[in-house]
Amino acid sequence: MTAWPIYTGSGVPHDGVDRLPPPPNWRSFDGGPVLPAPDAPDPAARRRLGALPDGTVRVPDPQEVQMVNAALFLRRPLLVTGRPGTGKSSLAALIAQELSLGPLLRWPITSRSTLADGLYRYDAIGRLREENVRHLRRVAGASADSASATDGARGEYAAEAADIGRHLRLGPLGTALLPYARPRVLLVDEIDKSDVDLPNDLLNVFEEGEFEVDELSRLPEGTGPVTVMTEDRDGAADIVGGRVRCRAFPLVVLTSNGERQFPAAFLRRCLRLDLQPPGDEQLDAIVTAHLGREAADAAAEHVTAFLARRERSEVTTDQLLNAVYLATSGSRHEDRTPEEAASLEAVAQAVMRPLTGSQ
């Protein structure tokens, strides 16, 4: 069986990622010890993607399939651009679900986001408070035997060094770079909203597939593995020597609404995909996945009106979903009055008010 394509865009989960060939030598990483891929389902997947009826599959855009597979094979980040509501963020969730790569790791970007936010967070104040409590206990329980006190202090220091992990949590990028046997999927959402320095700050991490946790690298030699928290719910991982290095480079999906230009050095390290707004068939599938076949059939006129409105102004797919939900929720009540139906329809049209342009 040929490896290409691994990602099909159908939305049907499979283990095809196991057929992924070895990376090119310039994108090969050797982090360890190898961690098993998380097998817990993503609790947010249904909210993001909905659920298609049994026996139906999603029909993807061919360019989407090509570029996602190229990113998988080349172990390169994928920069996805497009108008709001074209499904950029949903694409990352779809990849994680179809390839069974565990819960999606999501890093929403703001103007204040820094590289450190994505890598890890260290609660220095919490650790200082804990150290103060320990110090008070040592003073209160001090022994007259100085030798015994010294030995006890050494043992407590070793335990204290290990306890630093309770105040460290890897961020979404840091978790994605753990040495998993299979790649994780990381969504860096709306990278164009970042400070001007963040894309350049990401270059070395994307190129080397590793980073250092300063607070752990300063521990005495021979401290051993330190267990830290991860971005996953109830997740934990051991870090040796204060360095995190991936084994399987994560599939990084960076989304952009096209609000800014990126440095050439950043673009050179990414593959690029420009998502087009969904057409009528894709919209029908989206409505069906989220609201059911009956709602999709009842919403045919709304989809047609939405497509016409989108030609002259900016409206998004989530606005259509909101409108269809409001309009079809009234049709489920057999005793509705004409006034109630008209009221629901008026509200449905109001929530599809264009973001820009004319009505």
N, C-alpha and C positions, 0 to 999 in steps of 0.2 A: 504494500500500500504506500502510495506517495505521501510525503509529509504535507505538501502544499495543496490546498490551504488548510490550516489548523482551525482558525476561526472562520465560521461560515456566516455568522450574523443571523442564523435561524432562531436563536433564542432557546434551542433545545440543548440541555446540559449534556456534555460528553467528556471523555478523558483524552481527547486528541492531543493535548499539550504534552503527553508522554512521548509523542512521536517527534517532538521538536528536536531538530538536529543540533549538534554541538555548535557553540557560537564561533564566529571568526576569532582568530587569535588575539586581535586587538580589543575584543570585547569579552574576553574570558576572565572569570574571577574565581578565586579559590578560598573564599571565606569558610569558616568552620568554627566549631563542630556543626555539622548539618542539622538543621531543625526540620521536623516534619511539617508539611503544609497544613494549615488549619483546615479542619473538615467541617467546622460549624457553619451552618447556613447563615447568610446575611439577613438579619432580621428586617432590614430596611429595603430589601430587594423588591418585594411585592409593592411597597408604597411607591418606589421609583419607576418600576417597569409595568406594574399590573400583571395580569395573567391571561394569556390567550386560551381560548377553548381547546379542549383535547382534539388532537388531530390537525390542528392548524399551526403554521410556522410563520415567523416574521420574514418578510421579503426585504433584504437589505439593499442598499446602494452598492453597486459593484466596486466603486472606488473606495468606499469604506472598508470592504472586505480586503481589498488589495493592500491598503496602507496599514491596517491593523496587523495583518500577517507580516508585512515588511518590518514593522516595529518589533514583533515577536522574534522574527528570525535574526534581525540585526542587533537586537538588544539595545535599541535606541528609544528615547522618549518620543512621544507622538504629540505634536502641537495641533490641536483641533480648533479651527476658527469657524465663525459663522454668526449669523444674526441671532439675537436672543430667541429661545424657544425652538431651535432647530434640533435639539437632542444631543448636544455636546456632552453634558454631564451624564445623561442616561447611557451614552455609549460606553463609558467606563464601567457602569454597573452591569450592562449587558455582557461585556467581555468577561467580567469576573464570574457572572452566573453561568454563562455557556461553557467556559473552560474549567469550571469547578475550582477556582483559585482562592476560595475563602472569602470572608467579608471584605467588601470594598474599603480601602483606606482613603479617607477624604480629608484634604487640606484646603479649606476655603481661604482665599487670599483677600486681604484688605490692604489699604495704603500703609498700615503699620506692621505688616507681616515681615519677619526677618527669617534668615536661614536657620537661626537657632530655634525658632518656634517650630519649624518642621522636624528638626533633628531630635531634640530632647528638652525637657524642662527639669530644673533642679530646684527643690524647695529648700533653699539655704536657711531661711528663717525657721522652718519647722525642724531642721536638723540642729540648729543652734539651741532651740528650746530643749530638745531632747538631750543635748550634751550638757546643758545647765542642770537638768534634773539628775543626770548621771553623776555630775560633779558633786552635787549636794549629797547624794547617796554615798559617794566615796568618802567624803569628809565625815559624815555621820557614822559610818561604819569602819573608820580607820582603826587598824590594829596596832598595838604597841610593838609587835614584831615587824620591824622594817623590812626584813627579807621577804617575809610572807606577803606583806603589802605590795612590795615591788613585783613579785611573781603574779599576784592577783591583778595588778594594774596592767601587766603585759597581756595577760589573757583577755582582760576586758577591752584593751586597745584593739586586739585582733577582732573581737566580736563587733566592736564599734565600727571598724573599717568595713566589715561585711554589711553592717546595717545601713550604710549609706544608700544601698539600693532601694531601701524603702522610701527614699526621698527623691528618687530619679524615675522619670517616666519618659520613655521614648515617644517622640511625636510620630505623625503619620509617615513622614519621609524616613525617619530613623527606624521605624518598625519595618518598612518596606525593604530596607537594606540589611536586615538580619539574614543570616545564611540559610535561607529556606531551600529545600530541595526543589521546589517549584516556584516560579515567579509569583509575587503578589501583584495586585493591581492597585495603583495609587492614582487618585484623581487630585490634581492641583488645579483647583477651580478658580477661574477668572484671574489668571496670571497678569493680564493687562491692567488690573487694578493695583498692582504692587508698586512699591517704591521703585525708583529707577534702578537701584543697585541690585535688587533681588535676582533678576535673570543672570547677571554676571556672577553673583555669589553662588549660584547653583552649578556653574560650569565644572568646577573641580569635583564636586560630589558626583555629578553625572558621569564624568570621565573616569574617575577612579573607583567608584562604587563603594566608597568607604568613608568613615569619619571617626574622629577621636572624641571620647567623652573625657574632658579635661579633669573632672573631679575624680574619675576612676584611674586615670593614667598617673596621677600623683600619689596613689596609695603605695605603701611599701612593697618592694619586690617580694614575690611569694605569697601575696595576700590570697590568691586563688580567684576562682570565678565569683563574680558579684551578680546576684539576681536582681534585675530591675523590672519595673512594670512596663508594659507596652501599650500601644494605642488600642489593641483589641480588648474587648470586654473581658475582665478577669485574666488578661494575658500577662505572661512573665517570660523572661529570657535571661540566660546567663551571658555575661560579657567577661572576656578574659583579656587582661592587660589594658583595659580601657579603650579598645579599638573594636569597631563594628565594621565588618566587611562582608559583602553579599557573596552568595554562591551562584544563585540564579538572579540576574539583574531584573528588577521589577519592571512590569509594563507601566510606564508613567504616561498618563494622559493629562496634558496641560490644555486647558480651555481658554479661549480668548474671544471676546466680542469684537475684536478689531479696533479697539479704542486707542491703540498706540503701536508704534514700531518697536521691534526688538533688535538688539545688537546682532551684527552678522555672526559673531563668535557663538552666540546662543543658538541662532537659527541653524548654524552648521552642524550642531550636535543633535538636532531634532529632525524627525520626519514630519511632513506637514500634510494635513488633510483639511480641506475646506468643505464643510457640510452644507448642503443646500436645504432649504426649507422642505418639509415633507409634502408630497403630493397627495392627491385625493385617496389613492389606495393606501398609502402609509397612514394618513389621518384616520381612515376607517379602521385600520388595524390598531392604532393607538387608542381610539375610543372604545373599541371592542375589548382590548386588554384591560382597560381601567373600569369600564362601566357595563360591559356585557353586550352581547349581540343585539338584544332587543333595543337597548338605548342607541346603538349605532344605527340601526335601521330607522329609528324614529328621528335621528338627528341628521338625516341626509340633507335637508334644506339648510340646516345650520352650517354644515361643512361647505356646501356650495357658496353660501353667503360669506363665510370666513375666507374662502379662497379668493373671491371677488374683492373683498375688502383688503386682503393682503397685497393685491396688485397695486393699490394706490396709497397704502399706509402701512405702518408697522403694527402688526398684531401677532401674538405668540400662541403656541399650541396649548399652553396651560390655560389661556383665556378661553379657548374653544372648549376644553374639558370642563371648565367651570360653567360655561353657558349651557352645554349639553346636560350636565348634571342638574342644573336648575330647571331646564325646560322639561326634561324627561321625568324628573321626580314628581311633577304634578300629574303626569299621565298615568301614574301608578294608582291614583285614587279614582275609583269609578264614580264617586259621588261629587266630583269637583264641579264647580259652577263655571260658566263661561268667563265670568269676571276673574276667578282665580286663575284660570288658564291664561287669560290675557295678561294678568299681572306677572305671572312667571315668565311669560315670553318677553315682556318689556324689560324685566330684570336681566334675563339672559342676553338681550341685545346690549344692555348697558355695560355688562362686564366685558363685552368685546369691544369696548371703546378703544380706538387706536392709541398707541403710545406716542406716535408721531404722525404727521401728515393729516389728511382730511378724512372725514367720515366716508 
